[in-house]
Amino acid sequence: MQKKSEAFPKKIYLKPALEERLAQILAVPLTVAAAPFGYGKTTAVKKVLLSLSVDMLWDTCYTGAEAAFWRCFVKSLQTAGVNTASLTWQELPRNAATRQRVIEVLQASNLKKTVVFVWNNYHLLGSEDCDKLLLALAKADLPNWHFVLLTQRPPDFTLDELVLKGECLYLQPKDFAFEVSDIIVYYRKNGIVLERRAAENLLAATEGWVSALYLYLRQYHNGQSPQTGEELLRLVQAVAYNSCSEAEKTLLTELSILNEDFSGRQAAYITENDAAPALLENLALRHGFISYELLRGQYHIHNAFKVYLQRLGAELPDTERRRLCRRSGQWYELQNDFLTAFCYYHTAGDYDKMLTVFEKDRGCSFENNYKNKIMAYFGEAPETIRQKHIKAGLIYALWLFLSGENERLQEEIRKLRKYIGQLEDRQEREQCLGELEFLLGETQYNDVEAMAAYFKKSLQLLRQPVRFFSPQTIWGGGANSILFMFYRQAGTLQKTLDVFPQAMAYYYRLVQNHGAGSEYVLASEAYFQRGYWEKAFILATEALNVSRRNEQVGVELCAEFIALRISIALGNKKRVREISRRLDALQTAVQEHLYRKTIEASRAWIDLQLGDKGKLLVSWLQKGDFQKSGLLYSAWGCLYIVYGRYLLLQKDYLPLLGQLREFEAAARSFNNFLLSIYAAVYSAAAQDGLQHENEALSELNRALDLAASDGIVMPFVENFDVLEPLLKKAAQQNSGGSELLAKILELGAVYQENLKNIKHKASYIMGGKTLTAREAEIANFVVQGRTNAEIAAEMFIAEITVKKALQGIYRKLGVDTRLELVMALNADS
């Protein structure tokens, strides 16, 4: 919620980072500030120079006014006390000899004071001779003389050599653009208090363009919701659009249908305009609102300018917009970016092509973030088109299942039965029926017997492997546990272990070994959950071998994760380090976004076991915003277990108790029985944290009852650090004894002792400042000369975690660099 004051003082704000850079004007002969109109460069430079107490000579340039430029320059020299008698007769120097004469006059002046020349709107001159003069002045040895160019586009001459030699300060739009923190401070100085999310939205809309932020500030002050108003659009038109040629305007309007950055070749393909690359190259050189990113080879149009162009694009004839969208879909289809192609074909109204690319992708790219859009697009597709694309319907149905959309799934299955029944070709009908049986087996995945029966029936009908299912499909929607997905109710664990291998044998034949090794992971997890750690590790090793041999990355991740958890339980620090390094390598190697998120979630789980209370967790996990992960709903139960542990260690007991209903709903939705046990454990720990002893014991007993029939102990053991007192109270009350509770207490003590073997307990005190155990360990590694990457590998944490920890160490010990840290620690010791 934003607040406003009664007055609107229009206070200027200069971002600190920019102020620091501009203070370097006096350290270099030449400064070039190149940014479009409205970035505040003139105000910023003037404010900083006034604070530096120097003689400032200011001139404004005009279109093609070389003679006026020269006259003003000479006059300014006279104002500074330079004898210009030998220059007054000259025109603008146009050769090396005359430029050298100007330099000699300045050298002869022997000025004792500092003089700064500023030329505003330098881009209007467009004079090569002026450029050469200024470059000559910058390269000459002229103490106390400094030259500043303020321009709305990059200069025509190259600055690389001067910048490299430290003779030029080059400021670009990114130096003037506000960041989120700047927006918050700027608005607060002008009476508006913004929440961070509102500031983030403003940054996305404006990319930090100061003039646009000022217009939004006025809207806030007038009590309006921020929106792209006519005033801003008129400003964009004047600053960014009017200077374009007709050919450039046409091209940019056509490209307004694109929602993302693009290459020159892409622009030429979509618009069918061979001149597009040359036009864009020229625009990027002289237009401040269009930039070229060399590493990606793509052009970026400023968001505010893009909104203006989209207004123009909306006025294109419908047939033209559809043509451009269809060409965009074709482009992305050629790049195998089927998700983006899917969206553009929909905008073009080409539902046949939309479903075709959906079939090509086979659901591999369609993440949970796009759920509403995909469901809406399928809902709009005409019945006649849907009939032609039964394969797309099967993929869509499987995707609905993994997304937790059960009602829509049942509706889609009814449609598929109808479409298949209308097929005239008997072989194709049997193939589709077999694929439908496979789909139904997938939907029964945590009823292993029913799943196996469907897969067996599917094999009897099919003449070839399932066509709509890709061996590259993300296993389990990104879940990091296989037992979690298939263990559905109390008392069924051993039955699941017995039946699962046969079900998977059918499954592998249907889908070309997709998920190979999963039966070993499930068995490993089952033994681990029951406290048989050594047997579990043997099975995890078998799972790793099979999954790697069959290139099943999803199963390999699950196997590495359970192997890591087992190694922690066994207190094997060396093995924990080795597995952590392998996970690092996997995170670097995998292409799929979802697998990276799976690894992030797995690392979070491990960090929370090792005593990290979660302050360094990725933000989407800290906030419980699983939608941002892109992981499918079927994997969310694993995330709930991580999030619950995080809230528990943060002592956020009330929010945790409020989340438990959501935990239980997710557990029921996919019959994830393990999540039910963890939810009960977390409920008991939270109630105990609130000192509600009766409720805590009641919830603990409920958790024990859930776990008892299958001998599940690890949800209690992995949370023994917060449960131990409560577990001991339960044991005292249960005078008859409980084998499960006794085993939990025994393994919990072993687990905590083994954790101590893995954690490093070093501490360091300097000047009254105490480092945490982790900070002390990192500091000691720095003294040993280790890099951040080496420290991360040694401590089995992420490299960004090391970097953030070092920032905290620097603050505590009052140092700024690695070298200063080493010197401080060595001096103290």
C-alpha positions in Angstrom: 0.0 0.0 0.0 1.5 3.4 -1.0 1.1 6.5 1.1 1.3 10.1 0.0 2.0 13.4 1.7 -0.1 16.5 1.1 2.5 18.4 -0.8 4.4 17.4 -4.0 7.9 19.1 -3.6 9.4 17.5 -6.7 12.7 16.8 -5.1 15.7 15.8 -7.2 17.3 12.5 -6.4 20.8 11.4 -7.6 21.5 7.7 -7.1 24.6 7.2 -5.0 26.4 4.9 -7.5 26.0 7.6 -10.2 27.3 10.3 -7.9 30.4 8.3 -7.2 31.1 7.8 -10.9 30.5 11.4 -11.8 33.0 12.4 -9.1 35.6 10.8 -11.4 35.1 13.5 -14.0 38.2 15.3 -12.5 40.3 12.1 -12.7 40.0 11.9 -16.6 40.4 14.4 -19.4 37.2 13.3 -21.2 33.7 12.2 -19.9 31.0 11.1 -22.3 27.5 10.7 -20.8 25.3 9.0 -23.5 21.7 8.4 -22.6 18.3 9.3 -24.2 16.3 12.3 -23.2 14.9 12.1 -19.7 17.5 10.0 -17.9 18.6 13.0 -15.9 22.2 13.2 -17.2 22.2 17.1 -17.4 20.9 17.6 -13.9 23.2 14.9 -12.5 26.4 16.3 -14.1 25.5 19.9 -13.1 24.8 19.0 -9.5 28.0 17.0 -9.1 30.2 19.7 -10.8 28.7 22.4 -8.5 29.5 20.3 -5.5 33.2 20.0 -6.7 33.7 23.7 -6.7 35.3 24.0 -10.2 35.0 26.5 -13.0 32.3 25.1 -15.2 31.9 26.3 -18.8 28.6 25.1 -20.2 27.5 25.2 -23.9 24.5 23.8 -25.7 25.0 22.4 -29.2 22.6 22.7 -32.1 22.0 20.8 -35.4 25.0 21.2 -37.7 26.2 24.3 -35.9 30.0 23.8 -36.2 30.8 27.5 -36.5 28.8 28.3 -33.4 30.5 25.5 -31.5 33.9 26.9 -32.3 33.0 30.5 -31.4 31.5 29.4 -28.1 34.6 27.3 -27.4 37.0 30.2 -28.0 34.8 32.6 -26.0 34.8 30.1 -23.1 38.6 29.9 -23.2 38.7 33.7 -22.9 36.3 33.5 -19.9 38.7 31.0 -18.3 41.6 33.5 -18.7 43.3 32.0 -21.7 45.0 34.2 -24.3 43.2 33.2 -27.5 44.6 35.9 -29.8 46.2 33.2 -32.0 42.8 31.4 -32.3 40.3 34.1 -33.0 40.9 34.2 -36.7 40.7 30.5 -37.1 37.7 28.4 -38.2 37.1 25.0 -36.6 40.4 23.1 -36.8 40.0 20.5 -39.6 43.5 19.0 -39.7 46.1 17.7 -37.2 48.3 20.8 -37.5 45.5 23.3 -36.5 44.3 20.9 -33.7 47.8 20.8 -32.4 47.9 24.6 -32.3 44.8 24.6 -30.0 46.5 22.2 -27.7 49.6 24.4 -27.5 47.5 27.4 -26.6 45.9 25.5 -23.7 49.3 24.2 -22.6 50.7 27.7 -22.6 47.9 29.0 -20.3 49.4 27.4 -17.2 46.1 27.4 -15.4 46.2 26.9 -11.7 42.5 26.2 -11.3 40.4 23.3 -12.6 38.2 24.0 -15.6 35.5 21.7 -16.9 33.9 22.3 -20.4 30.5 20.8 -20.8 28.8 20.5 -24.2 25.1 19.6 -23.9 23.2 17.9 -26.7 26.5 17.1 -28.4 24.7 14.5 -30.7 23.1 17.4 -32.6 26.4 18.6 -34.0 27.1 15.4 -36.1 30.5 16.8 -36.9 33.5 14.6 -37.5 35.9 17.5 -37.2 34.4 18.4 -33.7 34.9 14.7 -32.8 38.5 14.8 -33.9 39.2 18.0 -31.9 37.8 16.6 -28.7 39.7 13.3 -29.1 42.9 15.3 -29.6 42.3 17.4 -26.5 41.5 14.2 -24.5 44.8 12.6 -25.6 46.9 15.6 -25.0 48.7 16.3 -21.7 46.4 19.2 -20.4 46.4 19.3 -16.5 43.4 21.0 -15.0 41.4 20.8 -18.3 38.4 18.4 -18.4 35.9 18.0 -21.2 32.3 16.6 -20.8 30.0 15.6 -23.6 26.3 15.1 -22.9 24.6 13.2 -25.7 21.4 11.3 -26.4 23.1 8.6 -28.4 26.5 6.9 -28.4 29.2 9.0 -30.2 30.2 8.2 -33.7 33.9 7.7 -32.6 35.2 4.8 -30.6 36.0 5.3 -26.9 37.4 1.8 -26.2 41.1 2.8 -26.3 40.6 5.9 -24.1 38.5 4.0 -21.6 41.1 1.2 -21.4 43.9 3.7 -20.8 41.9 5.5 -18.1 41.6 8.7 -20.1 37.8 8.6 -20.6 34.8 8.1 -18.3 32.0 6.6 -20.4 28.5 6.7 -18.8 25.6 4.8 -20.5 21.8 4.5 -19.8 22.4 1.8 -17.2 24.5 4.2 -15.2 21.6 6.7 -15.0 18.7 4.2 -14.8 17.2 3.8 -11.3 17.2 0.4 -9.6 14.4 -0.7 -7.2 16.1 0.8 -4.2 16.6 4.1 -6.0 12.9 4.2 -7.0 11.9 3.6 -3.4 14.1 6.4 -2.1 13.2 8.8 -4.9 9.5 8.4 -4.3 9.9 8.6 -0.5 11.8 11.9 -0.9 8.7 13.1 -2.9 6.2 12.0 -0.3 5.2 8.6 -1.7 6.0 5.4 0.3 6.2 2.4 -2.0 6.2 -1.3 -1.1 9.0 -3.2 -2.8 6.8 -5.1 -5.2 5.3 -1.8 -6.4 8.8 -0.5 -7.0 9.7 -3.7 -8.9 6.6 -3.2 -11.1 7.7 0.4 -11.9 11.2 -0.8 -12.7 9.8 -3.4 -15.1 7.6 -0.8 -16.9 10.2 2.0 -17.1 13.6 0.2 -17.0 14.6 3.0 -14.6 13.9 5.8 -17.0 13.7 8.8 -14.8 11.2 10.9 -16.8 8.8 7.9 -16.9 9.2 7.4 -13.2 8.4 11.1 -12.6 5.2 10.8 -14.6 4.2 7.7 -12.6 5.1 9.6 -9.4 2.6 12.3 -10.4 -0.1 9.7 -10.9 0.6 8.4 -7.4 0.5 11.9 -6.0 -2.9 12.4 -7.6 -4.2 9.3 -6.1 -4.3 7.3 -9.4 -3.2 3.8 -10.0 0.1 3.7 -12.0 -0.6 3.1 -15.7 0.9 4.0 -19.0 -1.0 7.2 -19.6 -1.3 9.5 -22.6 1.3 11.9 -21.2 3.9 9.2 -21.1 3.0 7.9 -24.6 3.3 11.5 -26.0 6.8 11.7 -24.3 7.8 8.4 -25.9 6.5 9.5 -29.3 8.5 12.8 -29.1 11.7 11.2 -27.7 11.9 7.8 -29.4 9.5 7.5 -32.3 9.5 10.8 -34.3 13.2 10.6 -35.0 12.8 7.3 -36.9 12.6 7.1 -40.7 9.4 5.8 -42.3 11.0 2.5 -43.0 12.2 2.2 -39.4 8.7 3.1 -38.1 7.1 0.4 -40.3 9.6 -2.2 -39.1 9.3 -1.4 -35.4 5.5 -1.4 -35.6 5.5 -4.8 -37.2 8.0 -6.1 -34.6 5.7 -4.9 -31.8 3.9 -8.2 -31.9 7.0 -9.8 -30.3 7.0 -10.1 -26.6 10.7 -10.8 -26.3 14.1 -9.6 -27.6 15.0 -10.7 -31.1 17.8 -11.0 -33.6 18.2 -9.2 -36.9 17.8 -12.5 -38.8 14.6 -13.2 -36.8 13.2 -9.7 -37.6 13.9 -10.3 -41.3 12.1 -13.7 -41.3 9.0 -12.5 -39.4 8.5 -9.3 -41.4 9.8 -10.8 -44.7 11.9 -7.7 -45.0 15.6 -8.3 -46.0 16.5 -4.7 -45.0 15.5 -5.4 -41.4 19.0 -6.3 -40.0 20.6 -3.1 -41.5 17.8 -0.9 -40.2 18.1 -2.4 -36.7 21.9 -2.1 -36.7 21.6 1.6 -37.6 18.9 2.1 -34.9 21.0 0.5 -32.2 23.9 2.8 -33.0 22.0 6.0 -32.8 18.7 5.3 -30.9 18.8 5.4 -27.1 15.7 3.2 -26.7 17.0 0.3 -28.9 20.1 -1.6 -27.8 22.0 -4.6 -29.1 23.3 -7.2 -26.7 26.4 -8.6 -28.3 26.7 -11.8 -26.2 23.1 -12.9 -27.0 23.1 -11.4 -30.5 19.7 -9.8 -29.9 18.0 -6.4 -30.0 16.1 -5.0 -27.0 13.5 -2.3 -27.3 13.0 -0.3 -24.1 9.8 -1.3 -22.4 8.2 2.1 -22.4 8.9 2.4 -26.2 7.6 -1.1 -26.7 4.2 -0.2 -25.1 3.9 2.7 -27.5 4.8 0.5 -30.5 2.2 -2.1 -29.3 -0.4 0.7 -29.4 0.5 1.2 -33.1 0.7 -2.5 -33.8 -2.8 -3.0 -32.5 -4.0 -0.7 -35.3 -2.6 -3.0 -38.0 -5.1 -4.8 -40.2 -6.2 -8.1 -38.6 -4.9 -10.1 -41.6 -1.5 -8.4 -41.2 -1.2 -9.1 -37.5 -2.2 -12.7 -38.0 0.5 -13.0 -40.7 3.2 -11.6 -38.5 2.1 -13.9 -35.6 2.1 -16.9 -37.8 5.6 -16.1 -39.1 6.7 -15.7 -35.5 5.3 -19.1 -34.7 7.1 -20.6 -37.6 10.3 -18.9 -36.5 10.2 -20.4 -33.0 9.1 -23.7 -34.3 12.2 -23.8 -36.5 14.2 -23.1 -33.3 12.5 -25.9 -31.5 11.0 -23.4 -29.0 7.7 -25.1 -29.1 6.1 -23.3 -26.1 6.7 -19.8 -27.7 5.5 -21.1 -31.1 2.4 -22.5 -29.4 1.5 -19.0 -28.1 2.1 -17.2 -31.4 0.1 -19.7 -33.4 -2.7 -19.2 -30.9 -2.5 -15.4 -31.4 -2.6 -16.0 -35.2 -5.7 -18.1 -34.7 -4.0 -21.1 -36.3 -5.2 -23.8 -34.0 -4.0 -26.6 -36.3 -0.4 -25.4 -36.1 -0.8 -24.7 -32.4 -1.7 -28.3 -31.7 1.0 -29.5 -34.1 3.8 -27.9 -32.1 2.3 -29.1 -28.9 2.6 -32.6 -30.3 6.1 -32.0 -31.4 7.1 -30.9 -27.9 5.3 -33.8 -26.2 4.8 -31.7 -23.1 8.6 -31.4 -22.3 8.6 -27.5 -22.3 5.2 -26.7 -20.8 5.8 -25.6 -17.2 3.2 -25.0 -14.5 3.6 -21.2 -15.0 1.6 -21.5 -18.3 -1.2 -23.6 -16.9 -4.0 -21.1 -17.2 -2.9 -20.0 -20.7 -2.6 -23.6 -22.0 -6.0 -24.6 -20.6 -7.6 -21.5 -22.1 -6.1 -22.2 -25.6 -7.2 -25.8 -25.6 -10.6 -24.7 -24.6 -10.8 -22.3 -27.6 -9.6 -24.9 -30.2 -12.5 -25.9 -32.5 -13.8 -29.4 -32.2 -12.9 -30.3 -35.7 -9.3 -29.4 -35.1 -9.2 -31.3 -31.8 -10.5 -34.4 -33.6 -7.4 -34.3 -35.9 -5.0 -34.0 -33.0 -5.7 -36.9 -30.6 -2.0 -37.1 -29.8 -2.2 -33.5 -28.5 -5.2 -34.4 -26.4 -3.3 -37.3 -24.8 -0.4 -35.0 -24.0 -2.7 -32.4 -22.7 -4.5 -34.9 -20.5 -1.3 -36.1 -18.9 -0.2 -32.5 -18.4 -3.6 -31.8 -16.7 -3.0 -34.8 -14.4 0.5 -33.6 -13.4 -0.9 -30.1 -12.8 -3.6 -31.3 -10.4 -6.5 -30.4 -12.7 -8.6 -33.5 -12.0 -12.0 -32.3 -13.2 -10.6 -31.0 -16.5 -8.7 -34.3 -16.8 -11.9 -36.4 -16.6 -13.5 -34.1 -19.2 -10.5 -34.5 -21.5 -10.6 -38.3 -21.1 -14.3 -38.3 -22.2 -13.4 -36.2 -25.2 -10.5 -38.5 -26.1 -12.8 -41.6 -25.9 -15.2 -39.9 -28.3 -12.5 -38.9 -30.8 -10.8 -42.3 -30.7 -14.2 -44.0 -31.3 -14.7 -41.9 -34.4 -11.4 -43.1 -36.1 -12.1 -45.3 -39.1 -8.7 -46.9 -39.4 -8.7 -50.0 -37.1 -4.9 -50.0 -36.4 -4.8 -46.4 -35.6 -7.8 -46.8 -33.3 -6.1 -49.6 -31.4 -2.9 -47.6 -31.2 -4.8 -44.7 -29.7 -6.7 -46.9 -27.4 -3.5 -48.5 -26.1 -2.1 -45.0 -25.6 -5.2 -44.0 -23.7 -4.7 -47.1 -21.4 -1.2 -45.9 -20.8 -2.5 -42.5 -19.9 -5.0 -44.0 -17.5 -2.1 -46.0 -16.0 -0.2 -42.8 -15.4 -3.1 -41.3 -13.6 -3.1 -44.3 -11.2 0.6 -43.9 -10.5 0.3 -44.1 -6.7 -2.0 -47.2 -6.9 0.8 -49.4 -8.2 -1.4 -52.5 -8.8 -3.9 -50.5 -10.9 -1.1 -48.8 -12.7 0.5 -52.1 -13.6 -2.8 -53.5 -14.9 -3.3 -50.5 -17.2 0.2 -50.7 -18.5 -0.2 -54.4 -19.2 -3.4 -53.8 -21.1 -1.7 -51.0 -23.0 1.0 -53.3 -24.2 -1.5 -55.8 -25.5 -3.1 -53.1 -27.7 0.0 -51.2 -28.9 2.0 -52.0 -32.0 4.8 -49.5 -31.2 5.9 -47.5 -28.2 3.7 -44.7 -26.9 3.9 -41.9 -29.5 2.8 -39.0 -27.3 5.3 -39.6 -24.5 8.9 -38.4 -24.8 11.8 -40.2 -23.1 13.0 -36.7 -22.2 9.8 -35.9 -20.2 10.7 -34.5 -16.8 10.4 -37.3 -14.3 7.6 -36.7 -11.8 7.2 -33.1 -12.8 10.5 -32.2 -11.0 9.9 -34.1 -7.8 13.2 -35.2 -6.0 11.6 -38.3 -4.4 10.2 -41.4 -6.1 8.8 -43.1 -3.0 7.0 -39.8 -2.3 5.0 -40.3 -5.5 4.1 -44.0 -5.2 3.6 -44.6 -1.4 -0.1 -43.8 -1.1 -1.4 -45.1 2.3 -0.5 -46.6 5.6 0.3 -50.3 5.5 1.1 -50.4 1.8 4.9 -49.8 1.7 6.0 -53.4 1.4 3.3 -54.1 -1.2 4.5 -51.1 -3.2 8.0 -52.4 -3.1 6.9 -55.8 -4.3 4.6 -54.7 -7.2 6.5 -51.6 -8.4 9.3 -53.5 -10.3 6.8 -55.4 -12.4 4.8 -52.2 -13.1 8.0 -50.5 -14.2 9.0 -53.4 -16.4 5.7 -52.8 -18.4 6.3 -49.1 -18.3 9.9 -49.3 -19.7 8.7 -51.3 -22.8 6.0 -48.6 -23.4 8.2 -45.6 -23.2 11.7 -46.7 -24.3 13.2 -46.9 -20.7 12.0 -43.6 -19.5 12.6 -43.5 -15.8 15.1 -46.4 -15.8 16.5 -47.0 -12.3 13.4 -45.6 -10.5 12.6 -49.0 -8.9 16.0 -48.9 -7.2 15.5 -45.3 -6.0 12.1 -46.2 -4.6 13.6 -49.2 -2.7 16.5 -47.1 -1.4 14.1 -44.5 -0.1 11.9 -47.1 1.5 14.8 -48.6 3.4 16.1 -45.2 4.4 12.7 -44.1 5.7 12.6 -47.2 7.9 16.1 -46.5 9.2 18.1 -49.2 7.3 20.7 -46.7 6.0 23.5 -49.0 4.7 21.1 -51.2 2.7 19.5 -48.0 1.4 22.9 -46.7 0.2 23.6 -49.9 -1.7 20.3 -49.5 -3.6 21.0 -45.8 -4.3 24.3 -46.7 -5.9 22.5 -49.3 -8.1 20.0 -46.6 -9.1 22.8 -44.2 -10.1 24.4 -46.8 -12.3 21.1 -47.7 -14.1 19.9 -44.1 -14.5 23.3 -42.9 -15.9 23.5 -45.8 -18.3 20.1 -44.9 -19.7 20.6 -41.2 -19.5 17.7 -40.6 -17.2 18.7 -37.3 -15.5 15.5 -37.0 -13.4 16.1 -40.4 -11.8 19.8 -39.7 -11.4 18.9 -36.5 -9.5 16.5 -38.5 -7.2 19.3 -41.1 -6.7 21.9 -38.5 -5.8 19.5 -36.8 -3.4 18.7 -39.9 -1.4 22.4 -40.9 -1.5 23.2 -37.5 0.0 20.6 -37.8 2.7 21.9 -41.3 3.6 25.5 -40.1 3.7 24.5 -37.4 6.2 22.7 -40.0 8.3 25.8 -42.1 8.3 28.0 -39.1 9.1 30.2 -39.7 6.1 31.6 -36.2 5.4 33.8 -37.3 2.5 30.9 -38.9 0.7 28.6 -35.9 1.3 31.3 -33.7 -0.3 31.6 -36.0 -3.3 27.8 -36.2 -3.9 27.5 -32.4 -3.5 30.1 -31.8 -6.2 28.3 -34.2 -8.5 25.1 -32.2 -7.9 27.0 -29.0 -8.7 28.2 -30.6 -12.0 24.7 -31.7 -12.8 23.2 -28.3 -12.2 25.7 -26.8 -14.6 25.2 -29.5 -17.2 21.4 -29.9 -17.3 19.5 -27.8 -19.9 16.1 -28.2 -18.4 14.9 -25.3 -16.2 12.9 -27.7 -14.0 15.8 -29.9 -13.2 17.7 -26.9 -11.9 14.8 -26.1 -9.7 14.7 -29.7 -8.5 18.4 -29.3 -7.5 17.7 -26.0 -5.7 14.9 -27.7 -3.7 17.2 -30.6 -2.9 20.0 -28.3 -1.8 17.6 -26.4 0.4 16.5 -29.7 2.1 20.1 -30.6 2.8 21.1 -27.1 4.0 18.1 -27.1 6.5 19.3 -30.5 7.8 22.8 -29.1 8.3 21.7 -26.3 10.5 21.3 -23.5 8.0 18.1 -21.8 9.2 17.2 -20.9 5.6 18.3 -17.2 5.4 20.3 -18.1 2.2 17.5 -20.1 0.6 16.4 -19.1 -2.9 13.6 -16.5 -2.5 10.8 -18.6 -4.1 11.3 -21.3 -1.4 11.6 -18.8 1.4 8.2 -17.3 0.3 6.6 -20.6 -0.5 5.9 -19.3 -4.0 6.1 -22.7 -5.7 4.4 -21.3 -8.8 7.6 -19.4 -9.7 9.6 -22.6 -9.6 7.8 -23.9 -12.7 7.7 -27.3 -11.1 4.4 -29.2 -11.8 1.9 -29.6 -9.1 2.7 -33.2 -8.7 6.1 -32.2 -7.3 4.8 -29.6 -4.9 4.5 -32.0 -2.0 8.3 -32.3 -1.8 8.5 -28.5 -1.7 6.0 -28.4 1.1 8.3 -30.6 3.2 11.2 -28.2 2.6 9.1 -25.1 3.3 7.7 -26.6 6.5 11.2 -27.3 7.8 12.2 -23.8 6.9 9.2 -22.2 8.8 10.0 -24.5 11.8 13.6 -23.4 12.0 12.5 -19.8 11.7 10.2 -20.4 14.6 7.3 -19.1 12.4 5.0 -21.5 14.2 1.7 -19.7 13.5 2.3 -19.4 9.7 3.4 -23.0 9.7 0.2 -24.2 11.4 -1.8 -22.0 8.9 0.0 -23.8 6.0 -0.7 -27.3 7.2 -4.2 -27.4 5.7 -2.6 -26.7 2.3 0.0 -29.5 3.0 -2.8 -31.9 3.8 -4.8 -30.9 0.7 -1.7 -31.6 -1.5 -1.2 -34.9 0.2 -4.8 -35.9 -0.5 -4.7 -34.7 -4.1 -2.0 -37.1 -5.1 -2.2 -39.6 -2.1 1.3 -38.6 -1.0 1.3 -40.4 2.3 4.8 -39.3 3.3 3.6 -35.7 3.2 0.8 -36.5 5.6 3.4 -37.9 8.1 5.7 -34.8 7.7 2.7 -32.5 8.1 1.8 -34.2 11.4 5.4 -34.0 12.6 5.6 -30.3 11.8 2.3 -29.7 13.5 3.6 -31.4 16.7 6.8 -29.4 16.6 5.0 -26.1 16.0 2.5 -26.7 18.8 5.5 -27.6 21.1 7.2 -24.4 20.1 4.1 -22.5 21.1 4.2 -24.4 24.5 0.9 -26.1 23.8 2.0 -29.4 25.3 -1.3 -31.3 25.1 -1.8 -30.4 21.4 1.8 -31.1 20.7 1.6 -34.6 22.2 -1.7 -35.3 20.5 -0.2 -34.3 17.1 3.0 -36.4 17.8 0.9 -39.4 18.6 -1.1 -38.9 15.4 2.2 -38.8 13.4 3.4 -41.9 15.1 0.2 -43.7 14.4 0.5 -42.8 10.7 4.0 -44.1 10.5 3.7 -47.2 12.7 2.2 -49.7 10.2 5.2 -49.3 7.8 7.9 -48.6 10.4 8.6 -45.1 9.0 11.1 -43.2 11.2 13.0 -40.6 9.2 10.4 -37.7 9.3 11.0 -37.8 13.1 14.8 -38.5 12.9 15.4 -35.7 10.4 13.6 -33.3 12.7 15.0 -34.7 15.9 16.7 -31.3 16.7 13.3 -29.8 17.3 11.4 -32.9 18.4 13.7 -34.5 20.9 12.2 -33.1 24.2 8.7 -33.9 22.9 9.6 -37.4 21.9 11.0 -38.1 25.3 7.9 -36.8 27.0 5.9 -39.2 24.8 8.1 -42.0 25.8 7.7 -41.3 29.5 3.9 -41.2 29.1 3.9 -44.5 27.1 5.1 -46.6 30.0 4.3 -49.8 28.1 6.9 -48.8 25.5 6.7 -48.5 21.8 9.2 -50.2 19.4 8.8 -47.4 16.8 9.3 -44.6 19.4 12.3 -46.4 20.9 13.9 -46.8 17.4 13.3 -43.1 16.7 15.0 -42.0 19.9 17.9 -44.3 19.2 18.4 -43.3 15.6 17.7 -39.6 16.3 20.6 -39.5 18.8 22.9 -41.2 16.2 21.7 -38.9 13.5 22.5 -35.8 15.5 25.9 -37.1 16.5 26.7 -37.8 12.9 25.6 -34.4 11.9 28.2 -33.0 14.3 30.9 -35.0 12.4 29.8 -33.3 9.2 29.4 -29.7 10.5 32.5 -27.7 11.1 32.4 -26.1 14.6 35.2 -23.5 14.2 34.6 -20.0 15.8 36.5 -16.8 15.6 36.4 -13.6 17.7 38.0 -10.4 16.6 37.5 -6.9 18.1 34.5 -8.2 20.0 32.8 -9.5 16.8 31.9 -13.2 16.8 31.5 -15.1 13.5 29.1 -17.9 13.2 30.4 -21.4 12.7 29.8 -21.3 9.0 31.4 -17.8 8.7 34.4 -18.9 10.7 34.9 -22.0 8.4 34.6 -19.8 5.3 37.1 -17.3 6.7 39.6 -20.0 7.5 39.3 -21.3 3.9 40.0 -17.8 2.6 43.1 -17.6 4.7 44.2 -20.9 3.0 43.8 -19.2 -0.4 40.7 -21.1 -1.5 38.4 -19.6 -4.2 34.7 -19.3 -3.7 34.1 -22.3 -5.9 36.5 -24.4 -4.0 35.0 -23.3 -0.6 31.5 -24.1 -1.9 32.7 -27.6 -3.0 34.4 -28.3 0.3 31.4 -27.2 2.3 28.8 -28.7 -0.1 27.0 -25.4 -0.4 26.2 -23.1 -3.4 28.8 -20.6 -4.5 26.4 -17.8 -4.1 26.0 -18.8 -0.5 29.8 -18.4 0.0 29.6 -15.0 -1.6 26.8 -13.8 0.6 28.5 -15.1 3.7 31.7 -13.3 2.8 29.8 -10.0 2.6 28.6 -10.6 6.1 32.1 -11.4 7.3 33.4 -8.2 5.7 30.8 -6.2 7.5 31.4 -7.7 10.9 35.2 -7.4 10.7 35.2 -4.0 9.1 37.2 -5.0 5.9 36.4 -4.5 2.3 38.5 -7.1 0.4 39.7 -10.7 0.6 43.3 -9.5 1.2 42.2 -7.2 4.1 40.4 -10.2 5.6 43.5 -12.4 5.4 45.7 -9.6 6.9 43.2 -9.0 9.7 42.9 -12.7 10.6 46.7 -13.2 10.5 47.4 -10.1 12.5 44.9 -11.2 15.2 46.3 -14.7 15.4 
